[in-house]
Amino acid sequence: MVPNLVSVIIPTRNRAAMVRQAVESVLAQKDASLEVIVVDDGSTDDTAHVLTAYSARIQVIRREHSGGVSAARNAGIVASRGEWIAFLDSDDMWLPQKVSAQLEYFRTYTGMRICQTEEIWIHRGRRRNPKKYHTKPSGWCFERLLERCLVSPSAVMMHRSLLEEVGLFDESLPACEDYDMWLRIGCRYPIGLVPRALVVKRGGHDDQLSATIPALDRYRLKAMAKLLHSAPLTPMQRDQTLKVLKRKASIYAGGCLKRGKQDEAVRVLTWLRETLLENGNR
């Protein structure tokens, strides 16, 4: 571990134009010592050529496409050397003061090991305002994290020791791997917030996970069930998890029935009943 060094991990696949902008936004950071690692997850477009232009300014890890974004991020984490870890999705960008603002946050709040910043949302080229329920939390926020993924990978910086404690991203989850990670952290520690919009989050393009992977809720259900088995939950956190799991599984099963997917609905409800019984909840 190199003290004060920030390792920036950018997973990408077939986003040659966007990854160039992402890398440029990291290299434009002010007042920070950075290690930039781009993990090319089997791109077949011009990504390799684009990244070659940065030569020694970044480290590029090229791997076969397998395991998705979780495996790509994990490969970057394993290769990194910094005391601090930050992530940037290749379709997003940082404003120049993002890293320095978060390092200043950690110098001010010395007990914190993870924080995120506010974001500017761009959807299909147009700015969008987040809804009230998207308001980012600050401090202890486990119950809110159960309801919705309120932490953005591109906005996060965390101390390396935190990942050593809670583990890497779950490569068995093709989606909602960030939701799973924030739950594992949020049940143990508070999550800080720098109240400045220092990330440009771009959405609406066809290759987003939310557009390419159906029924994302089933992976959120899996993350909550895993939490019940493996995380050091307090009695209150366990009750909160069971309550949200029961409600979201019932909603998901109801949606399956409406779409004529009766077998999937029965499977989920059976799984829910077994999970509740295992945890002494009916």
C-alpha positions in Angstrom: 0.0 0.0 0.0 1.3 3.4 -1.0 0.2 6.1 1.5 -1.9 8.9 0.1 -1.9 7.4 -3.4 -5.4 7.2 -4.9 -5.9 4.2 -7.2 -8.6 4.9 -9.8 -10.1 1.9 -11.4 -12.0 2.2 -14.7 -13.7 -0.9 -16.1 -14.7 -0.7 -19.7 -16.0 -2.7 -22.6 -16.5 -1.4 -26.2 -16.8 2.3 -25.2 -13.8 3.7 -27.1 -15.1 7.3 -27.2 -16.5 7.4 -23.7 -13.5 5.8 -22.0 -11.3 8.5 -23.6 -13.4 11.1 -21.9 -13.4 9.2 -18.6 -9.6 8.9 -18.6 -9.1 12.5 -19.5 -11.3 13.6 -16.6 -9.2 11.6 -14.2 -5.9 12.9 -15.6 -7.3 16.4 -15.1 -7.6 16.0 -11.4 -6.0 18.7 -9.2 -3.8 18.3 -6.1 -3.8 14.5 -6.0 -1.4 11.6 -6.5 -3.1 9.1 -8.8 -2.6 5.6 -10.1 -5.0 5.1 -13.1 -5.9 1.5 -14.0 -8.2 0.8 -16.9 -9.5 -2.7 -17.1 -10.5 -3.5 -20.7 -13.0 -6.3 -20.4 -12.6 -8.0 -23.8 -13.4 -4.9 -26.0 -13.7 -5.6 -29.7 -13.9 -2.0 -30.8 -11.2 0.7 -30.9 -10.7 0.8 -27.1 -7.2 -0.7 -27.2 -6.0 1.9 -29.7 -7.5 4.7 -27.7 -5.9 3.6 -24.5 -2.5 3.1 -26.1 -2.3 6.8 -26.7 -1.9 7.4 -22.9 1.2 5.3 -22.7 2.9 5.4 -19.3 0.2 7.8 -17.8 -2.1 4.9 -17.1 -2.0 1.1 -16.6 -4.1 -1.0 -18.9 -5.2 -4.5 -17.9 -6.6 -6.5 -20.9 -8.7 -9.6 -20.1 -11.1 -11.9 -21.7 -14.7 -10.9 -21.3 -16.0 -13.0 -18.4 -17.4 -12.1 -15.0 -18.7 -8.7 -16.1 -18.0 -5.5 -14.3 -17.5 -7.1 -10.9 -14.6 -9.2 -12.2 -13.2 -6.2 -14.1 -13.3 -4.0 -11.0 -11.8 -6.8 -8.9 -8.9 -7.2 -11.3 -8.2 -3.5 -11.0 -8.3 -3.6 -7.2 -5.9 -6.6 -7.0 -3.5 -4.8 -9.3 -3.7 -1.5 -7.4 -1.2 -0.1 -4.9 -2.9 3.0 -3.5 -4.1 3.6 0.1 -7.3 4.9 -1.3 -9.5 3.3 -4.0 -11.9 5.1 -6.3 -14.0 3.8 -9.2 -15.1 5.5 -12.4 -17.5 3.8 -14.8 -16.3 4.4 -18.4 -19.5 6.2 -19.4 -19.1 8.8 -16.5 -16.7 11.7 -15.9 -15.2 13.5 -13.0 -14.9 17.3 -12.5 -11.4 18.4 -11.7 -11.8 18.8 -7.9 -13.4 15.5 -7.3 -10.5 13.6 -5.8 -9.0 16.5 -3.8 -12.4 17.2 -2.3 -12.8 13.7 -1.1 -9.2 13.6 0.3 -10.0 16.8 2.2 -13.2 15.2 3.5 -11.1 12.3 4.9 -8.6 14.7 6.5 -11.5 16.5 8.2 -13.5 13.4 9.3 -10.6 11.2 10.3 -12.8 8.2 11.4 -14.5 7.8 8.0 -13.3 5.3 5.5 -15.8 5.8 2.6 -17.5 8.8 1.1 -19.2 9.8 -2.2 -20.0 13.1 -3.9 -23.1 14.4 -5.4 -23.6 14.0 -9.2 -24.8 15.8 -12.3 -27.2 13.4 -14.2 -27.2 13.5 -18.0 -29.8 11.2 -19.8 -29.4 11.0 -23.5 -27.6 14.3 -23.7 -30.1 16.2 -21.5 -29.6 17.1 -17.8 -32.1 15.4 -15.4 -32.8 16.2 -11.8 -32.8 13.3 -9.3 -36.1 12.6 -7.5 -36.4 13.2 -3.8 -36.1 9.5 -3.1 -32.7 9.6 -4.8 -31.3 11.9 -2.2 -27.9 10.6 -1.2 -27.4 9.6 2.5 -24.8 10.8 4.9 -23.7 8.8 7.9 -25.4 5.6 9.1 -27.8 4.7 6.3 -28.3 0.9 6.2 -32.1 1.0 6.1 -32.2 3.4 3.2 -29.6 1.4 1.3 -31.9 -1.7 1.5 -34.7 0.2 -0.2 -32.6 1.6 -3.1 -29.1 1.8 -4.4 -28.1 5.3 -3.2 -24.4 5.0 -3.6 -22.8 5.5 -7.0 -19.5 3.6 -7.9 -18.3 6.6 -9.9 -18.8 8.9 -6.9 -17.1 6.7 -4.2 -13.7 6.8 -2.7 -12.8 4.3 0.1 -9.8 3.2 2.1 -8.2 0.0 1.0 -8.7 -1.6 4.4 -12.4 -1.4 4.0 -12.3 -3.8 1.0 -9.9 -6.0 2.8 -12.5 -6.3 5.5 -15.8 -6.7 3.6 -14.4 -8.4 0.5 -14.4 -7.6 -3.2 -17.3 -7.3 -5.6 -19.4 -10.4 -5.9 -18.6 -11.9 -9.4 -21.7 -14.2 -9.2 -23.9 -11.2 -9.6 -24.3 -10.0 -13.2 -26.0 -6.8 -12.0 -26.6 -5.0 -8.7 -23.1 -5.9 -7.6 -22.8 -2.3 -6.3 -26.0 -2.6 -4.3 -24.5 -5.8 -2.7 -21.2 -4.0 -1.9 -22.9 -0.9 -0.3 -25.1 -3.2 1.9 -22.0 -5.1 3.1 -20.3 -1.8 4.0 -23.4 0.1 5.2 -24.3 -2.5 7.9 -20.9 -2.0 9.4 -20.0 1.7 8.9 -21.3 5.1 8.1 -21.0 6.4 4.5 -19.9 10.0 4.1 -21.0 12.6 1.6 -19.2 15.5 0.0 -22.2 17.8 -0.8 -20.8 19.0 -4.2 -21.7 17.7 -7.6 -18.3 16.5 -8.8 -19.3 13.5 -11.1 -21.1 13.7 -14.4 -23.2 10.5 -14.6 -24.3 9.7 -18.2 -27.2 7.4 -18.8 -29.7 6.3 -21.4 -27.3 4.5 -23.8 -28.1 1.0 -25.0 -25.3 -0.9 -23.3 -26.2 0.1 -19.7 -26.7 -2.9 -17.4 -30.2 -1.7 -16.6 -31.0 -1.9 -20.3 -29.4 -5.2 -21.1 -30.1 -7.4 -18.0 -33.8 -8.1 -17.3 -35.4 -8.5 -13.8 -32.7 -6.7 -11.8 -34.7 -7.1 -8.6 -33.9 -10.8 -8.4 -30.2 -9.9 -7.9 -31.2 -7.4 -5.2 -33.1 -10.2 -3.5 -30.0 -12.4 -3.8 -27.9 -9.7 -2.2 -30.2 -9.3 0.8 -30.4 -13.1 1.3 -26.6 -13.3 1.2 -26.4 -10.5 3.8 -28.6 -12.5 6.2 -26.2 -15.5 6.0 -22.8 -13.8 6.0 -22.9 -10.2 7.4 -22.6 -9.2 11.1 -26.1 -7.7 11.3 -27.5 -6.3 14.5 -30.9 -7.6 15.5 -32.5 -4.4 14.2 -30.6 -4.7 10.8 -31.7 -8.3 10.5 -35.4 -7.3 11.0 -35.0 -4.5 8.5 -33.5 -6.8 5.9 -36.2 -9.4 6.4 -39.0 -6.8 6.1 -37.6 -5.3 2.9 -36.8 -8.8 1.4 -40.3 -10.0 2.0 -41.9 -7.0 0.4 -39.6 -6.8 -2.6 -39.9 -10.6 -3.2 -43.7 -10.4 -3.1 -43.7 -7.4 -5.6 -41.3 -9.3 -7.9 -43.4 -12.4 -7.8 -46.5 -10.4 -8.5 -44.9 -8.8 -11.5 -43.9 -12.3 -12.8 -47.6 -13.4 -12.5 -48.7 -10.4 -14.5 -46.3 -11.2 -17.3 -47.4 -14.9 -17.4 -44.2 -16.2 -15.7 -46.0 -18.4 -13.2 -43.1 -20.8 -12.7 -40.7 -18.0 -11.8 -43.3 -16.5 -9.4 -43.7 -19.9 -7.7 -40.0 -20.3 -7.5 -39.4 -16.9 -5.8 -42.3 -17.3 -3.3 -41.0 -20.8 -2.4 -37.5 -19.4 -1.9 -38.9 -16.5 0.1 -40.8 -18.8 2.4 -37.7 -21.0 3.0 -35.5 -17.9 3.6 -38.0 -16.5 6.2 -38.3 -19.8 8.0 -34.5 -20.2 8.1 -34.4 -16.8 9.8 -37.2 -17.4 12.2 -39.6 -15.1 10.4 -43.0 -16.0 8.9 
